[in-house]
């Protein structure tokens, strides 16, 4: 039977915590003499540690008070008084007596009749024996009362219950601050993140999170969300197959590779399909056509660095470039909206449908169904296609990409027309680059100095190389992790103005829009790359075939020695690359460490800037410092791969700085005259 909740009075805290079966089992075992440590760890470990001298007494008092309150709600005041009695105190006030068997053995009465043994026992201990019997009867009454009360007051946790109903207030508050309010949400977070589900939640460390997860798993049947086996081991020990099984395919909000498209919505009979014999694609369904479009956005013969792929197993999902992932995101969102919400195939979408979807992007609703946290991976049940409403710039990009998709399908004679041609492009107020997101000369020198102190292990060597590489070249993150040694070429050009040959090194880069450009690389950086290759065991000959195919940046070669638990017994591929996420994390951690060091010196302004710094700041720093040191605007534009000179012009801050300095002088002079 479920105990009804009484509404709280205004101004008084509501009674939120509920009695669960573990509370009754705990108290019953405790009454029967099981050591507190054992029974606490068995039933109440989610509360905390049994060694906590404040937590344990307060929890015992709360349970006893809740038992009494529950009995009173059932109109059993006598039972309430009975359950408030502390038998342990009664026992402490009574002398310790031997059992009848012990007494008979001590007195040599083993062969006497039991009635004679009892008579002798009563003569010896008298009233003390009566107290023991009274305590035994009281214990039996309390156990019987507990069994009855459990049948009427105990609740099983349910998915929609508030966390405050089952967890102690501090834990529920920490979770609420992280946006987790119900048991179902808690179970979904554990499933969606894995063992480190609470890493970002302040106040809940590894031990607390493990205890909470174990409690949720124990009550999964009544909560209604099963906790998967992938949540037990560390994330790096969970294989792709196990992760792929966490969320089953369905006709619901799912990543593209897990979306089950019903036969009547797969586009085989799409309203605007051209005749099959005229189509240039071997695509039976809309999904096949979208994948053909995605493949057309890749670079032939250019694979992504090892570790940068997705978990998807369907064709074309396993290894996508940065551009392809961006294009897939928009096609995936539109396909989900068309199939799940609009109930139409992509090849049957009208201009009115597309206009409505463009409006949907301004605020995807219902929010809980469509929006989630950005960090959730595609295998996770917490994954959602959106984070929230899209900005005008993001909506403009989405419309542009979908126009491109349908334009491709029309060009390949898959569709008879492009419904997106009727959708106007969202207007965006163009703003200049935020040139404040760059490092000063002093800050850059400090960042390099700290990197020099990082040691001689693989990650530290790579850190120093990538800092110098990004500062010297201004490469984007994706361009950096995609760079191979074969893209680095020795060149010699004739300078007609100086009437002399100029030799050096150029890195061939494919940037945004698949535009190819050459980026100059300094000799000192090439020497660093050679040393890094030697560290990886590849040799310093850049022209060697086995070196040419290697990525410029690689994983840590000494991971087995430095972090055996992460190595899984395998040595890092000396030719393989790293993902953009790995590069971002390493630089972000380095900037944060530099920030902490500066904060200790009292330079809080510089520390705050470094705390905000990320990979892209080095690209801004390259542009700003190059222009300040006399490199022409056109040369910096070519180096950075900007399509417009106006974009590069945002880095020219000297004139603005001179103007601001002059006005400051004017303002100071005016203020001084005004105070006379």
N, C-alpha and C positions, 0 to 999 in steps of 0.2 A: 504494500500500500504506500502511495506517495503522500508525504506529509505536506499539506497546503502551506504556502508561504503567507505570512501575515504582512500587510504593507507597513512600511516603517512610518513612524510619526515624523512630522516636519521637524527638522532640526536635530533629529537623532539618527545615528548610523544604522543602516539596514543590517539585519542578520543575514549574511550572505553565505557563509560556509555551511555545507551540508554534511550530514553524517553518512559515511560510506561503510561498506561491510568490513573493510580493513580496520576501522576504529573498534568495531565490536570484537573481531578476532584478536586484535592487539590486547584489549582490556581483559578478555576472557583468559588468554594465555598468561597475562601478568598476574591475574588473581590466583591462578593455579600454580604459581611459583616459578614460571619460566623466567630466567634472568632477563632484565630489562634490555640489555645490549642486544641479545639474540632476537627478542620479539620486536624491538624497535627496527632493527635492520631488515627483518622479514616483512613488516607491515607498514612502517612509517618512514622509511628511508627518504622518501620524497620531501619530507618536512625539513630534513637536514641531518646533521651528524649527531649520534647518540652521546657524544662527548661534550656537546654544547650545554653548559651548566645553566644557561638562562632559557634556552629553547625547550629542553625536555620538561622541566617542571611546569612551564607555562602551557605547554601542549597537553600535559596530563590534566591540569586544572581545567583547560578548555573542554576537553573530551568529557570529563566528569560533569561539568556544568551543562553541556549540551545534552547529555543523557537525561539529566534531571529535568531540563526544560522540555525535552521531547515527551517525557512521561507526564508532565503537567499538562501539555497540550492534548494528551489522550485522557485527561481527567483521572490520573493515577498518582495523586500526591504521595501516597505511601511508598509507591515504587520509586518516586523521585527521591524521597528521603533515604531509602535503602541504597540507591546507587550513589548517593553522596557520601556514604560511610566509607572511610578509609580502613580497610581490613588490615593493611600493613601496620598501621599505628596501633591497632588493637593487639596485633601479634607482638609488637615491640614491647607493649606494656605487660604482656603475660610471660611467665617464666618458661624457659625452654624445657619441654618434657620429653622423655624417651618414649618410643613406641611400646606397645604391649609386648611385642616380641623381644625388644631390647631389654625391657624390664625383667621379663621371665628368665632370660638368659643370665642377666646380672645377678638375680636372686636365686638361681638354681631351681626354678619352678618349671623347667621345660616339660617335665613329665606329668605335671599336675593338670587337672581339668581346666578348661578355659574359664569356666565360671569362677573357680578358685583363684586363677590368675587375675581376673578382673577385680575380685573382692580385695585381694592384696594390693593391687594397683590403686584402688580407691582409698584404701586405708592410708597408703603412703602419701598420695598427692592431694586427695580431698578436693577442695574448691578449685584448685588449679586445673584439675582434670575437667571439671565442669565447664571452666572457661574455654578450654580447648574444644570441647564438644559444641559449646555454644558458637564458637568461631567457625567450626566446620559446618554447622547448620546455616549460619549466616552466609557463608561462602556459597553453599548450594542455592540459597534463596537468591543471591545476587546473580549467579550464573543463570538461573531460571529466568530472572528478570531481564537479563541481557538478551537471552534467546527470544523472549517475547518482544522486547523493544526493537530488536533487529527486524523482526517480521513486520513491524508497523512503521518504523522510522527510517530504515536504511534505504538509501537511494543508489542506483547504478548511474555512473556518469553517462551523459548523452552529448552528442555532438554539438547541439545548440546551447549547452550550458555555458554560463560565464565562467572564466577561469577562477574568479574570486569565489565561486561556489565550492571549489575543490582544492585549490592551492592556498598556501598561507599568504597573507596580504602582500608581503614584500615581493614574492615571486610573481604574483598576479600583477602587481604594479609595474615591475620591470618589463613584463611581457606586453602590458597595455601600452607602455611608452614606445614599444616597437611596432605597435599596430596589430597586436595579436590579442583578441578578446574572448574567443570561444575555444572549446576543446577541439572542435573540428578544424578551426584555423590553425591551432597548435599542431595537430596531427599532420595537416597539409604542409606546414612549414618544415617539420621534421622530415617528411617524405621528400619535399621539394629541394632541400639543401643537403641533407645527409647528416653525418655525425657531428659536423661543426655548425649545426643549425643555429646555435645561439652565439656564435663568435662575435657578431656585431651588436649583441644586446648587452647593454651595460648592466652589471650587477649579477649576471648569470655566467659563471665560469664553467670549465669542462666537467667538473664533478657534479655540479648542480644540474647542468644540461643533460648529463648521462642519466641521472636519477629521474628527472622529469620524463625523459624519453622512455625509460623502462616502465614508468607508471602508465604512460599513455599506451604503450604497446600491450601492457597487461589488461587494459580496459578497451582495447580496440574493438571488440565485438559489440559493446554497447555504445561506444562513441560512433561507430559506423565507418571508420577509416582504418584500414589495415596498415600497419607500419612495415614497410618493405625491408628485406634483408640487406639492401644496399645502404641502410642507415647505420649499420653496425661498424664496418671497417672504415679506415681512413679513406678519404675521397680518391686518392691516387691508387688505391688497391682495388677499386671497383672497376670492372671491365666494361667496355662499351655495350656488350650484350646485356649485362645486368641493368645498365641504365636505360637501354632501349625498352626493357620490359616493364619499367616503372609505370608508364602511362600507355594504356592500350590504344591502338588506332580506333578512331570513331568519327562519325559525322558530327563534329562539334568543334569548339575552338581548340585546334591542334596545330602544331607545326605542319608545314606542307607535306613532309614525308610521312606524317601519321594521319593525314586527313583521308577518311574513307568517303569517296564521292559516290553517291547512289547512281545506278545505271541511267536513270532518267535525267540526271544533272551532269553527266560527265562530258557532254558536248558532242557525242556521236551524232545526235540528231539536232544539233544547234540550229537555231532559227536563221542565223546569218552565215552559216557554213557555205563555202563554194562546193561545187561538185568535186568529188574525190579525184577524178582523173585529171583535173586541172590544177590540183594543189601540188606545190613544190616540196612539201614536207611529208615525211612518212609518219604522220601523227594521226592516230585514230581518235584521241581524246584531247580535251583542252589542256589537261595536265601535260601530256606529251608535247603539245605545241609550246607551252610555257617553258618546258625544259629545253626544247630546241632553241628558243630565244635566249635563254640563260647561257647555253653553250656558245652561242654566237658572240657573247660579250667577253669570253675568255681569251687569253693569249695562247695561240697555238704553240705547243711544245714547252710551255712554261707552267710548272706545277707549283703549288704553294709550299712554303717551308713545312717541314715535318712538325706536327703538333699544332698546326694552325687550322686544321679541318674541323668539320662539324661531326655530330654523332649520327646524322641521318644515314640510312642504309639504302634508300631508294636511289635509283639511277640519277647521277648528276648531283647528288646532295653531299657527297663525302668530301670533296675538295673544291672549294669555291674561292675565287679571288675576292679582294676587298670590294671591287666594283660589282662582281656578281652577287655578293651577299647583300649589297645595298639594293640592287635591282630585285633580288628574290624577296626581300622584305616587303617592298611595295606590291609586287605581284601576289605574294602570299596574303597580305592584308585584304586586297581586293577580292581574291578568290574565296577567302573565308567569309567575307561579307556577302558575296554573291550566293555561295552554296548554303551557308548556315542561316543567314538572316533573310536574304532575298529569295532564296529557293529557286535560283535560275543558274544555268550554265554560263560560263564566261562568253561563249559564242552566241548567247541569246540576249546579252545585255544591250539595252537601248541607250540613246543619248540621255533620256530622262533618268535612267538608272545611274549613269555616270555622274550627272549633276547632283543627284541625291547623295551619292557616295562622297563627292567632294565636300558637301555640307556636313556629312557624318564625321569627316576628319577634324572638324573644328571642335567636336566634343563627342568622342565615342561612348555611346551608352547602350546598355547599362554598364557602368564603370567597372563593377566587380567582375563582369564577364569578359570585358575586352581589355582591361588595363591592369598592369602589374609592374613589379620592380624591374628595372633594366637589367640587373645583374643575373637574373634567372636564366639558366641554360635551357637548351631546347628539349632536353630529356625530362626536365622538371615539371611536375604538375602545377607549379606556380608560374610557369611561362605564360605570357600573354603577348599578343601582337603589338599592343600599344602601351606606352607609359602614362598617357593622358592626352589632352587636346594637343593637336599639332600647331606649331607656330605657322605664320604666313609663309615663311621661307621653306619649312618642311612640307607644307601643303603644296607649294609650288613645285618642289622637287618630286613629290608623289605624282602629281598630275603630269609632269613632264615625262617621268618614267613610264607611266601607264599609256600616255600617248605614243611613246616609243614602242611599247609592247604591241599595241594594236596596229601601229603602223607596220611593224615587222610582219604581223599575221596577214595584213592586207597585201603587202609586197610579195609574200610567199603564196598568195592565192588560197589562204586558209579561210579568210573572211571576205565578205563582199564590201565591207566598209569599216571605217573607224569611228565608233560612237564618241570617242573622246575628243574628236575634232570640234564638237559642239560645246565643249566645256572651256570657259575662259580661264586663263592662267591667273592664280591668286596674285594680287598686287603686293609687292614687298618694298618697304622703304629701305633703300640701300644705305648701309652704314659702312664707314671705313673700318679697316682692321683695328683691333684694339692693340695699339703699339705699346701700351703699358705692360703687356704680357711678355716682357723681355727682361733679361738680366743686365745690370750695369756692368762695367768693366771690372769693378771690385768684386761684385757678386760672382761673376763668371770665374775670376781667378780663385775665389774661395771654394767654389764647387769643384774645380780641378784639383786644388790642393788637398781637399778632403778625399777625393778619389785616389790620389797618389798614396794615401795612407791606408788604403783598404786592404792591402796585402798582395800576395802573388798567386792566389787561387784563380780558377777559371772565370768565375763570375766577376771578380775584381778586374782582371785583365780585359774582359769584354766591356765592363763599365767604362774604363778609361778610353778604350777604342771608340765606343759608340758616342761618348761625350764629344770627343774631338771630331769624329765623323760628322755628326749632326751640326756642330758649330761651324765646321769648315765648309760644308756643302749646302746646308739648309734643306736637306731631304725631308720628305714627309715620312711618317712612321711606316706606312705600308711599303713605300719605295725602299726604305732602309732594310727591312726584313726580307724583301724579295731580291735584294742585290746579290749577285753571284760573282765569284772571282773572274769568271769569263767575261763579265760586263766591264771589267777594269782594263783599259787598253793604254799602252804607251803611244803617244802621238808626237808629231813634229810638224809645225806649220811655218810657213814663210810670212813674216810681217813686212808688208810692202812699205809701210811708213818708216819703220826702223831699219829696213833693208837687212834683216837678219832672221835666222831661223829661231823658233821658239819651241822647245820640247817640254814635255810634261806628261801628265796622266789625265785621262778622261774616264768618267764612269757613265756608261750608257744606261739611261733610266727611262722606263715607261711610266708616265705619270697619269694625271687625270685626263679622261677622254682618250686614253690609249695614245697620248702624244709622246713621241720619242724625243728625248733631248740629251745633250752631252753636258755633264757637270764636271768642272775641273776639280782635281784632287791633289793636295800638296804632297811633295816628296816625303815629308816626315810622316804623313799618315799612311802612305804606302809602306814605309818601313815598319810602322806599327802593325799593319795587316800581315806582313811577312812574319814578324815575330809571333803573332797570334796563330798563324798557320803552323809554325814550328811547334808551338805549344799543343796544338791539336794533332800533331804527328803526321802532318801532310807535307812537310817540306816547304821551303821558301821560294821555289821556282813557280812563278805565277803562270808560266806558259805550259806547265805539265798538264796533260789531259785530265788526270785524276784530281788536280787542283782546280782546274777551270770550272768544273761542274759544282764545286763546293760553294755553299753560301758564305758570304762575308762574315755573318754573325752565326754562332753555333751555340748549342747547349753546353752546360758545364761538363768538362771532361773528367773532373775529379769528384763527381757527385757521389760515387760509390764510397769514397774515402771520407767525404765531408758529411754525408747524410745517407747512411746505409739504408735507413727505412724508406727513403724515397727512390732508391736506385732499382729496387725489385730485381737485383741480380744482373742487370743489363748495363753494358757500357754505352755511353752516349755516342750517337753517330757523328763522327768527326766531320762529315760533309753536310749533315743535315742542318736546317736552319731553326729559327725560333719563331714563335707567333708574335703578332703585334701586341697582344695582351701581355706576354712575358716581358717584352721590351718596355712597355709602359710601366708595368709594376716595378721593374728594377730601377728605372729612373725616378719614379715617384717616391719610392722608399729612400733613394739617395738624397733627393731634395728635402724630404722630411727630416732625415738625419742631419743634414746641413742646417736646417732651420732650428732644430733642437740645440745644436752646438752654438749657433749664433745667439739664440735666446739667453744662454747662460752667460754670454759676455755683456748682455744688456742692450744689444742692438736689436730691439724688438721690431722696428720697421722692416729691416732687411730680413729678419727671421720670418715675419708674416708673409713677405713676398715669396720667399723660398718655399714656404709651406703650401702656397698656391701653385707653385711651378709644376709643369708637366712636360712631357715630351715635346709638345708643339711650341713651348716657349723657346726651345733652342732654335727652331726655325725662325721665329721672330727675332731672336737675338742675332742670328747670322745676318738677316737682312738689315737690321738697324746698325750693327757694328760695321758691316761692309760699306754701307753708304756713308757712314761717319768717317771712314778711313779713305774716302776718295774713289771708291768703285762707282762707276756710272750707273744711273738709274736703269738704262737699257740692259746693262750687263747683269745687274742683280735680278731684273725681270726674267732674263733668259735662264739664269742659274736656278731660280726658284720655280720656274715653269708656270708663271702667271700668264693667263691668256690676255689680260689687260694691263697696260702700263699704269692705269689709275690704281690698281690694287697694290702695285709695288710702291707707288708714290706715297702711300700711307706711312711708309717707314722713314720718310724724309722729315725729320723732326727738328733739324737744326734751325731753320727759319722760324718755326713756331717757338722754339726755346729762346731765340734771340729776341723775338717780339715780346714774349712773356717777361723776360728779364728787364727789358726797357720799360715796360708798363709798371712793373714792380717798383722800379726806381722812381718813376713819376708819382706813383701812389704814395710811396714813403715820403717824398719831398712835399707833396700836397698835405699829407697828414701832419708833418712837422710844422709847416707854415700855419695850419689851422689851429695848432695848439698854442701859438704865441699870443 
